[in-house]
Amino acid sequence: MQSDVHWDSEEFRKDSEEQLDIRFVEAFVRLIQMARIHKESNRLVSETADEFLYAGRGLLEESSVLAVESRHSRLFIQGERLLFKKQSAVAILSLLSYISRLGVYGFEFNTQLNEISREQAYQFAVDILEALRYPHPLEWLDQRLDSEEYQWVSIIYSLRQSRSEISSAEKAEMVHQLYSCSYNAIQEVSEKLSKNQSAGIRKPLRVVQDITDLVFVDKSMLMGSMTIRDYDSYTFTHSVNVAIQAICLGHELGLSRQSLVRLGICGLFHDLGKVDIPLEIINKPDSLTESEFRVVKRHSMNSVRRLIKLEATPNLLAGIILPPFEHHLRYDLEGYPEVGWSRKLSFFGRIIQICDVYDALTSSRTYRSTPLSPDRAIGMMLQESGGAFDPVLLKWFVNMHGVLPVGTVVELNTGKLGIVSHGGDLRERLLPSVLLLERRGEEFERGETIDLNQHLGRDGRKAMKVHSTHHPSEFGIQPFLYFMEA
């Protein structure tokens, strides 16, 4: 049953001048307060729920999401801070209090808010009050919202700030935390599916949304997180890396936030079908037999079979099924599974395929102990441009990584060792920045960060140059740990 709220876009344009954000906050607070003493059939409750939906839907006309956030004791709607004014101060302070007591940073409402009833809006207020009765309200509310009926709202767990508001250390910590959450999310879904248990998409979707928000804050730091190698399973770290890489490439291409989230989910779930491959095949150190390889080649189709069993809305599932199916098909339609069609791969499928191959080439595997350095992997991929890979997307991918990909270990002509912390810019002919490492026995300590563009000799030539490139594993280095220290 949908709400009886009706309006037209012209009316909303007029309301935008009357501060829909304040109306939304006031209705949100009143709805929570009324849920404490009134039943949903109460006339005032119905009117307040209608106002909550009316204002919320109006704010969603210009965006696919409506974010209500608390930052440093200030309330933000859609990233804009609400000013304390006499008529709205009480509502703002009340909502900030509820958010603080719940132990969250806020809520994010999506376009499915357009489809819910006033009864569902009222129940959300009831559940907020119910959560506050528990010693750990966030745990209860998180579990409650992890259900099909609450696909229209999610919790904001991490502090979202502009680039200028967040220090490098804070950004590094946020990225590291999100990487861990992503790993745990795909691991949890895979383990449930392997036991034929039902699995939802809510937690993976939430963490992908947070990663997408971070790509707008510091893409270089996010790309550096793909050098984290302190997890046990290649399959799960690979899935996280492909998701991050795809989001970064999509951002480079100018995709919308909504598209980036969908692309990230495709990356995170592209190898979901590997839960059906026996571990002895996954972890086999020798070459696969023909029959074993046939089993491996089924995982693309199995990913689709697993995806359609996830607890998610039909619209979301429909948008993420094709790319995982296509990720082992080449641009020229060779590869597997054999499809026999002549049409091009989907746009997202071509992106996932590039990111999948790059991470595979730069990762240690049971059958390949020495991975390629990032620049060599890109060089190898460029040789297959137009055959294995979409040449235009591959060019964007190479430009995104710059002269040298972030995380590449380099030896300079001075003999010093360092890690590329910023890849430079091929289009602007700007060289990378390098975080120098000082050897202390068997370990390395972080040194200064140098910009290779600024280290010139007296004759105007570069005094410091990259002599050779290496994969971090050659030195037992985890680049992102040094980025966090920096």
N, C-alpha and C positions, 0 to 999 in steps of 0.2 A: 504493500500500500504506500503510495507516494503522498507527499504533503500536498495540501491544497493551496500552496503559495503560487501565485501567478504574477508575471510582470513582463514588460517588453524591454528591449535593449535601450530604447530611447529614454524610458523612465530611469533605467539604471545610470545612464550617462548624466542625468540630472542629479541622481543621488550621489554620484561620485564627488560632486561639489559639496555635498552635505556630510562628508567624512563617513563613508561606509565602514572604515576600519574602527572608528569609535563606536558606531552602532553595533558592530559585530562583537566587540569586547563587552559592551554593556549587556547585550543579550546573552552572551556566554555566561557572564557572572550571574545574572538574574536567573538563568535556567538552572544553574547549580544550586543557588540559594532556594529556589522554589522546589527543587527535587527533594529537599530536606523535609518539607512539610506538606507538600501537595501530591496527589496522585496525577497520573498523566491525563486523566479525563477532565481535570480542572480547566476552566476557561482561560485563566491567566497563564497557565502552563502552555496551553495550545498557542496562545497569542505570542508568548515569548519564544517558543520553539519556532514558530513561523518567522519571527523577526531574526532569529539566529540563522535560519536557513536562507532567508531573503538577503541579508547582508553578506553572508558567506558566499553565496552563489554570485552575487554581484562582484565581489572581489576576485572570484575565479574566472570572470569573463576575460580578463587580460592576462591570465597565467594558468598553467596546468596544475599548479599547487598553491595553497594558501598556508604560509608558515607563520605561526604565532610563537615567538621566542622571547626568552628572558636572557638578557646579557648585562651583567654587572648591575643588577637591580633596576634595569630599564626594560620596558616592553617594546618589542619590535614586531611590526606587521609587514610581511613581504620585504623584510630587510630595512624598513624605515622606522626610526624611533618615534614613538608617540610622545608628544609633549604633554606635560602635566598642566592641565587647565582646570579651572574651578569645577566645571560641570562634568569632567571625565576622570579626575584624579582618583576618586574613590573606586571606580570600576577598574582602573589600571592597577592600583595597589592591591585590590582584592584578587585579581587574576594572577598577579605576580606571586601573591601569597600561596594560592592554590598550586601553582607550578613548582614553587620552592618546596612545599610540604610533600609533594609527590616525588620529589627527587629527580625531576626531569628538567630538560632545558626548554620544553615546549611541545607543541603538536603541529603536525603537518596534515592538512586536509587536501584531498585530491578531487578530481572532477566527478568522482562517484558520489560526492556530496549532493550533486544535482538529482540523484535518484532516490535518496533516502526519505523516509517519512518523518513527521514530527515526533512520532513515537520512538523512532530510533535515536533521534537527537536527544529526547528526554532520557532514554536509557543510558546514553553516554554520560550525562550529568549524574545519574544515579550511580553508575559504576565508578566515577571519580570520587564520589562521597564514600562509597563502599571501600575503595582502595585505602582511603585515609584512616580507616578503622584498624588497619593492620600495622604491625611494627615496621614492616618493609613494604610500603605501598607500591613502590615501583615493580617489585616482583609480581605482586598480585595483578596490577593493572597490565603489565606486559603479557602475562598469561591470558588475561581476559580479552585483550585486543588482538591476540593471535588466533582469531577465529574468522570464519567466512563472513559473518555479519558486520565485521568492522574493517572491511576492505577500503573504506572511505577515509580513514584517519590512522595516523601512525605517530609514535612517540619520537621526539627529537632527543637523541641521547648525548650528542656531543655539541660543544659550544661552536657555533658558526659565527665567524667574524670576518671582517674585511682583511685584506692582506696587511694593511697598516696596523691593525689591532693585534695581530698575532706575531709573536717572536718566532725566530727560526727553530728554537728548541721546542716551543709549543707545537709548531707545525709538524716537526719530526715525530714528536710523541703521538700526536693525533694520527698521523699516517701509519705509524707502527701499530697502534691500537686497532685501526681499521683493517690493516692487513691480517692481524690475528683474528679479528671478528669474522672476516671473509673466509679465512681458512676453516674456522670452526663451523661456519654456516654451511659450507659445501660438504664438509665432512659429516655433519649431522644429517643432512638430507640424504647423502649417499648411504650412510649406515642404516637409516630407516628403510630406504628402498631395498637394500640388500636383504633385509629381514622381512620384506613384503609388508611393511607397516606404512600407514599413511604419512605423508610428509607435506608440510605447507611451504609456501613460497615467501611468507611474510618477512621472516628474518633476513634471508638473502636479499630480498628486495630493499629492505631498510638499509642494509650496509652498502649496497650498490648506490643507493640514493646519496648516502653520506660521502662515498668516494667521488661521486659526480660533483657534489658541492665543493670538494677539495680541489678538483682539477681547475676550478676557477680561481683558487687561492694561490696554489703553487704547484704547477704541473711538473716542474723539474724535480721537486722533492718527492712527488707521487711516483714518478718514473724511477727514481732512485730506490724506492721500496722494493722493486722487483729483484734487487740483489740480495734480499733477505733469504738465507738458505738454512735457517735453524729449525726446520720442520721435517718430520719423518717421511711424509708421503709426497713423492714427485707429482702424482696425479692431482692432488689438491693444491699444491703450490703452483703448479702449471696452470690450473684453472683460474686461480686468483690473478696470476700474472697476465694471462690472456685477457681477463676482464679489465684490468687496469690499463693495459696497453691499448685495448680497443676503445676505452673511454677517452684516453689521451688523444688517440688518432681522430676519433669522432669530434673532439673539441677542436683539434687543429683544422678540421674540415668545416667547422662552424655549425655543427648540428645543435638542435635545441636540447634543453635539459631533459625533456621527456624522452627524446630519441636516444640520448646518451645513457639514460637509465636502462632502456630496453636493450641497447647494444651491450651494456655491461652484464645484464642477466644472461644474454646469449653466450657471452664469453665465460661466465662463471659455470654455466650448465653445459657447455659444448661437449664435454667428455663424460657426461653423466652415465652414458651407456657402458662405461668401463666397469661398472659394478657387476656386470654380467660376465666379465672375463676372469677366469681362474687366476688366483694370485701367482701360481707357478709359471704361468705364461707372462703375466705382467712383470714379474721379477726375474725372468730367465736371463742369465748373463750371456748366453750364447745366441747364435742366430736362430730365428724361429723356423720350424719346419713349415712346409706348405700348408698343412692342415691347421697348424697353430696360427699362421698368418690369416687364414680364412676366418678363424674365430675373432681375431683382432679387428678385421675389416668390418665386422658386423656392428661395431660399437656406435657408428654414426646413426644407423637405423635404430639401434637400441636406445640411444639418447632420446630419440623422438618418442619411442614407446614409454620410456620412463617419464618424460616431460608431461605427456598428456594425462598421467596418473597423479600429478601433483595437485594439491588443493589450491587452486587459483581461479580467477575469473576467466571465462572463455576468451574474452578479448585479449587479455594478457598472454594466455597460452598461444593463441593464434599468431601473436606477433613475435614469438621467440622460438618457434618450432623449426623453421626452415634453415636458419644459419647453422645450428648444430648438425643438421643433416648434411649440409654442404661442405663442412670445414676440411674434408680431405679430398674434395674435388678441386682440380686445378682450374685456373682461368680458362684453359683450352678444353676443359671438361674431361680431361684424363683423370686418373686417380680412382677413388672408390667412395661410395658404392657406384656400380655401373648403372647409369640412369637412362642412357639412350636418348636424351633430349638434346635439342640444339639451341635452346634459349640460354642466355647468360645466367651466371650465378647471381643471386640476389646481392644488393649493395652491402648489406650487413654480412652476408656469407663471405664476400670477398675480403672484407675487413678482418673478420675472425680468422680466415685462412692465413692471411699474412702474419697476424699476431701469433697464431698457433705455431707456425713454422719457425719464426724468429726465436720464440722462447724455447722450443725444442732444441734448436741448434746451440743455444747458449747455456743449456742445462746439462748437468751430469746425469747420465743414465746408467742402468745396470750393465748395458752392453757397450757403453762408451764412457770411459772414466774421465777423458779429457774433453771438455766442451770447447766450442769455438769462442774466441774473444768476440765481443759484440760487433766490432768493425768488420771482422772477417766473416761473420755470419751475414751481415748486410751485403758485403761484397759477393758472397756466394749467391744470395737471393737476387741480386741485380743481374747476374748471369742468366737467370730464368725469367727475367721481366718479359711480359707478353706471352709467355708459355705457361709457367706455373702461376704467375701473379699478374693481377691487373696492373699495367704499367703506370697508369696515372696515380692510383692509390699507393703503389709502392714508392713512387717519387715523393708523395706527401709524407709517407712513413719515414723515408730517409731524411727528408728535410726536418721532420719533427725531432729526430735524434741528433741532428746537427753534424758537425765535423766528426765528432766521436761520441758514441752513446754514453749517457750518464752511468757511472759504475765501472767503466773500463779502467783497468790498471795500466798505467803508462810508465815507461822508463824514459827519462829526459836525457838530452845530450850531455847534461851535467853529471849524469850517473844517479841522480835522485829518482826515487820512486814516488808515484802519486796516484790519486784516483780522480777521474773526471767527475767534477761536481756540477758542471754546466757544459752542455755539448757544443756550445758555440752556435753559429748560424751560417749554413752553407750559402744562403741567398745573399746575405750581407758580407760574406767572406770574413766572418769573425771567428777567431780561434777559441778553443774551450778554456774554461777555468779548471784548475787542477788543485786538489787538496793534497799537499805534500805529506809524505810519511817518513818518520824518522825511525830507523831500526834500533831496537833496544833488546839485544840478545835474540831470542826467538820471536819476539813480539814487535809490533809497530806502534808508535805513538803518533798522534795527529800533530801535524805541523801547520804552517800558514797556508792560506789559500791564495794562489797566484793566478792572475789573468795573463795568459800567454800573449795577448795582444799588446800588453804594456811593457813587456820585457824585451827592450831593444838594445842592441849594442851601439857603439859609437858610430858605426857606419850605417846605422838605420836598419840593419838586418836583425832578425830575431835572435836574441842572446840565448833564449831557452826554446828548445824544440822537442817535439816528441820523437824519440829514437825508435821505440818499439812499443807494441801494445800486447796486453796479456789478459787472460781471464783471471778474475780474483782468486779462483780456486788454486791456481798455481802457487800462490803465496799463503793460502789459508786465510784470506782476507774476506771479511764481511763488510763491504763498502757502506751499507746503510748505518752500521753501528758508528762509523766515523762521522757520517753526516749528522747523526743524533748528537754526538759530542760537540760538533761544530756549532 
